[in-house]
Amino acid sequence: MSGSGTPDFLALLRENVRCKPDDPALGMVGARPLTYAELDDRITAVAERLYHNGFQPGDRMLFSIRPGVDAVVLILGTMAAGGTIVLVDPGVEPELFARRIELAEPAWAATESLLHLLSGPLHRVGRTLRLSLPAFGRLPLRHIHSGPRLPGTPAASIPLRELLDDAPVSADTGRSLAPPDTEALIVFTSGTTAAPKAVVHTRGSLGAGLAAISGCSSLGPGTHLHTDQLMMGLPALIAGAQWSMPRYPRLRTHIEPIEFARGLNAATHAFFTPADLTVVLTAVETGKLTAPAGLREIALGGAPVTTALLRRARKALPDCEFLAIYGRTEIMPVAINSGTAKLEFEGAGDPLGIPVHGVTADIADDGELILSGPNLCDGYLGELPMREIHTGDLARFDGDTLVLMGRKKDMLLRGETDI
């Protein structure tokens, strides 16, 4: 669990606001990015306007808006107001969605107006698109919507653009940063409809994890990361880098990998899942895509990174280094290894790297990996606080390097990194 000495990630971000206020911070690909000062102003404005609309510290906000600059600002503004973001998949079965809402008990919901339309007046169209959506507009919560006010959007819903308005707000809120054990993020993972599971991260555990990722990368002032992943983009901002985000097609929830790669021309850094990188490498190898010339580092996560993939990647992108991130939703990251080190490893198993600063990795008598550290979540929602996590992964140490050997009971899935 996070301790009192754990850095608050908003405080880390504001250090860059102080040191480099006019440097580019966050933007959509092809558009002028917000500077660090502008980003901080917007976060502050959102927090203040949430307060003015009745938001209270400790309130939870159900979040169903696709990644983008406005979405990131709302997330950070909500956390700056002392609130908690509850990430949910709007495409899950309505019964499971209802159980998750019952468990999380949010007071607010931030939703794309298109979801209000497709789960309300045009619910039959939603079904033709294979969307089994809950009725967002009927949730008995305070609502915020992004995009134009479409049919089905609750009449009292607050337009996100009003929270992001450039009009000045009070500069001195009188509120200090929340303590590190303040709840900040809830992510639903495994669990049945009858017993859904939700990981609860505090400001401290998030700060420790984001700082660890930032410290293991070559991100820094003058570098430029392209990703839609919050847990990769925030470390870039902490490091003083620029973060650009891809644009989502109107009715899609996933960026096509080749389209994503076409937005990398100005980037020095990027994040891929192994599956998406495989698609991009095939396109480069067959001449359908020109390899991005300026990339210096690609982080990989969400699934095991094989040596076969790394060999292909180094051949297609010889001037680029690769980082393989091992982590779980409950504790992110655990270890980060370079592609070079993985390819040079000659022992049995998958070398994950040296555990990041602060993470303690113990191996049980049966070989199971047990983890703890300042970036460990507070626990599962509604359950006792977590002091360590039994991963179900089998591992060993080769010197200081943590090596993955498989799974207990022939399980195939392990923790995700895409948050």
N, C-alpha and C positions, 0 to 999 in steps of 0.2 A: 504494500500500500504506500501511497505517496506520503512523504514526510514533510515537516515544516520547512526544510531547506530546499525543497523542490522548486525550480523556477516556474513562475506563472507565464504561460506562453504569450499572453497579451502584453505582459511587461517586457518580454524579450522582443516582441514586435515593436513596441514603443521605443526601445533603445535605438532601433534603426530609424525611427521617425526623428529622434533627436539628432542622430549622427549624420543622416543622409536624407533630409526631408524631400529634396527635389529629385531623387533618383527614381527611376521607374519601378513600380511594385507589382501591380496586378491589372491585367487587361484581357480582352478577348483577342484572338489571333486576327491580325489585320487592322486593329483599331488602336488608338492612342491609349496607353495604359495609365491608370491612376498612379500618381506619385505616392511615396510613403506618407507624406503629409496629407494628401487628399484622401487616401485610404483611411487614415486614422480619423480624419474629420467625419467621414461617412459612418464609420463604426460608432463614433460618439453620438452622431446625430440620430442614428437608428436606436441606440440605447435610450436616449432622451425621449424620443417620440414614442417608444414603447411604454416608458413610464407614464407619459402624458395620456396614453390610451388605456391606462389601468394595469399594465404589466407589473408584476411584483417579483422581487428576487425569490428564487425557488420555483417559479412557474416553469412548467414543461411545455415545449412547443413541438407538436407533431410536424415533421418536415417532409414534404413531398414536392420538391422543386428540383428540376434537373440542374446539374452543375453549371455555373456561370458566375460572372462578377457580382451581380446583384444577390445571387443566392449566398455566395461566400460572405458578402458584407452583412446580410441578414443573420447568418449563423454567428459571425463574430460579434455583431451588435447585440444579439440575444444573450450570448455568453457574457459580454461586457455588462449587461444589465443584471447579471446574476442568475440567468435562466439556464435551462437545460434543453438541448436539441435532442429530439427523439427521431432517429432515422428509421423510416419504414419503407418497405417495398409496396407501392400502391397496387402491384399486380398480383399480390397473394390472394388466396380465396377469401371472400368476405367474412366467413366464419373465423378464420385465423386472424384476419385483420381486427375483428371485433374483440377477440380474446387479447390481442396485443394492446389495444386501446384500454381495455379493462385493467390490464396489468400496469400500464404506464401512467394512467390517470393524467393525461395532458390537460392543460387549461386553454391552450391555444393550438391552432392548426394553420400552417403556412402551406398553401397548395397552389399549383398552377391552375389558372382559370380553365384551361383546356380539360383538366381532370374533372372539374365541376360540370362541364358541359357533357363529357362522355360518360359520366356516372349519373347524370340527371336526365335532362331532356333528350339527349342522344344516346341513351344507354344501349339501345339496340345497335347503333353504329359501333359502339365500343365492343359489343360482343362479336360483331363481324370482324373486328380487328383483333379478336382473341384476347380481349381485355375483360377480365371478370372483376370489375371495380366496385369497391364499397361506395356508398352514397356519401361522398365527402361533405356536401352541402348540408346534410341532415345531422351531422355531428354536433352535439350540444356544447360547442366550444366558441371562443372568440376566434374569428377568422381573419387571415391575411391572404390576399391572392396576388400572384404575379401574372402579368399580361393584362390584356383588356378585360373589362367586365363582361363576361359571356353569360348567356342564359344558364341558370343553375347555380351561379355564384350567389351566396347569401347576401341579402340586401345590406346588412351591416358590416360586411367584410371590408377590411381596410386595404386599399390598394398599396402594394409594395412601393410603388413610385412615390407615394406620399411620405413614407418613412425615409426614402432616399433623397427627398427634396433638398435642393441646395440652399434653401432659406436658412439663415443662422438660427442656432439654438443656444440655450444657456451654456456657457463654456465651463462653468464650475458647478458640477453636479453635487458636490459635497459627499460623494460616495467613493470609497477607496476600493482597490482591487479586493475581490473576495479571497478568503483563505484557500490554500491549496486543496483542502479536503472537500471543497464545494463541488457538488455534482455539476457536470457540464455536458456530458454526451451519453446517450443510451443507444445501443445498437443491438437489434434483434438478430440472433444467430439460429442455432439449432433449437429443437423442441417441437413437440406435437401441438396440434390445435388445442388439446386439453391442457397442456403445460408448456407454453412458449417460454423461451429463455432470452433474457436481455442482459447484455453486458453494460455495466455502469462505469464510466470513466469520470474521474474528477479533473479539476483544472490542473492539479499537480501531476497526476498520471499522464495526462495529455502533454503537459509541458515537458516532462522527462522524456517521453517517447519522441516528440517532435525534435527536441534538442539532440537526442541520440542520432536520429536520422541525419540531421543537419551536420553533425560533427563527423559522420563517417563518409560524407560525400565531398566532392570538390566544389560544391555550390558555394558561391560567395559573390561579393560585389563585382559587377561586370559580366556575370553569367546569366543565362536565360533558360528557365525550365518550361517545358511544354507538357501539360498534363491536365486531366479533369479530376484527378484524385486529390481529395482534401488532405489526406494524411501524407501526401508527397509535396503538395503545393505549399502548405504552411511551413514545413522545414525550409523551403526555399526563401520564404519571406523572412524567417528568423535569421537566415544566413546573409541577408542583404541582397539576394538575387532578384531578378524579375521573373514573375510567374505569368505565363500566358495560357489561356484556356481555349479549347476547340469549340466550335459552334455546333449545337445539336440540330439535326433535321427536325422539323416541326412535330412529327408523330413518332419519333424514334427515341429510345432510351439508351442506345448504345452507339458510339461513334465507330463507323466502319474503319478498320485499321489502316487501309491504304489512304483514305481521306485524311485520317489523323496524321499520317506520315507526310502528306503533302503540305501540312501546316508547320513543318519543322525547319523550314529554310533559315529562319532567324535564330533558332534555338541552339544552345550549346549542350543542353541536358534534356532528357525525356524519361518517361516511365512507361513501361509496357508490361502486360502479362506475357508469359512465354507463348501462349497460343496466338496472341495478336502479333508478336514479333515474328513468329513463324510465317504468318500470312504476308507480312511486309518483306521478309527475306526472300520468299518465293517470287514476289513481284519484282524485287531488285534483280534477282538471278535470271529471270525470264525477260528482262528489259522493259517491263510494264511500268516501272517506277525508277526514277533516278535516285540513287542513294543520297540522303541529306549530307551536304558537304561539311557543315559546321559543327556537327555533333561531336562532343568530346566524351560524354558519359551517358550511358543508359542504365537505369535502375530497373530490375526485374523482380516481380513478386506476384503472389496470388496462387502459385503452383511451383512444384520443383523445377529448378533450372538445370537441364541436362548438359553434359559435356558436348554432346552432338550438336545441340542448339548453339552453344558458345562457339564451337569451331566454325559453324556456318556464319554466325554473326561477325566474327573477327575477319573472316574472308571478305564478306560484303562491306564491312565498315572497319577497315584496318586501323584507322586513326582514333577509334573509339574504345574506351574502357567500359566494362560491364560490371555492375554490382548485383549480386544475388541477395535478396532480402528474405530472411526467415523470420516469421512472426506469427502471432495469432491475434484474433480480435481482442482477446483478454490481455495480451501483453505484446506491444508492438513498438520497436523491433526487438528481437532476441539476439540475432547475430547478422552481420552483413559481411559477405565475402566477395573478393574481386574475382572476375572471370579468370584472370591470370592465375591466381592461387588455386582455383578449382581445377583448372586444366593441368596444373603441375602436381596436383595431389596424386599419390600412387597407392594409397591404402584402400581398404574396403570401406564402402559406404559413401555418403554424400557429405563433403566437408562444408559446414555452414559458416565457418569462421570463428573468430574469438568473440564470446558474448560481449555485447556493447557495455559501455561504462555503467556500472550500477546493477546490472543483471547478474543474479546468482543462478547458476545451472548445476543442479545435483543429479546424479544418476542413482536410481534406486537399485536394490539388490537384483530385481528382475530386468534391469536395463532401462526402465522407464525414465524419461526426462522430466524433472521437476523444476519449475522456474519460479523465481520471485525477483522483486526489484521495484524501484520507484515508479516505473512505468506500468506496473501491474494494475489492472482495474480494481475498483473498490469491491467488486463482486458481481453477483447476478441479482437483478432487481427482485426485491422481496425475500432475499436470502441473507444469511450471515455474511459479514465482511470476509474477503478472501485474503489470506496471507501468502499462499503459494498456489500454483496450479499444476496438477498432474496432467501432462499433455497427451498421454497415450502414445507418444512417439518413443521409439527405442533409439538410444544414442550412446555414444562413448566419446572419450576424449583422446585425441592424438596430439600429445603435447598440450598446447593451449587451445587447439582447434576443436570445436564441437563438431562431431560427425554424426549424421543421421543414419540409422541402420534399418529403419522400417517402422511398422506400426504394430501395436499389440492387437491380438485377436483378429488379425488380417483386415483391420480397418483401412480404408483407402483415403479418407478425407482428413485434412488437417486445417488448422486455423487459416482464416483469410486475411489478406492485407488490404483489400480494396475497400476503403472507408471514405 
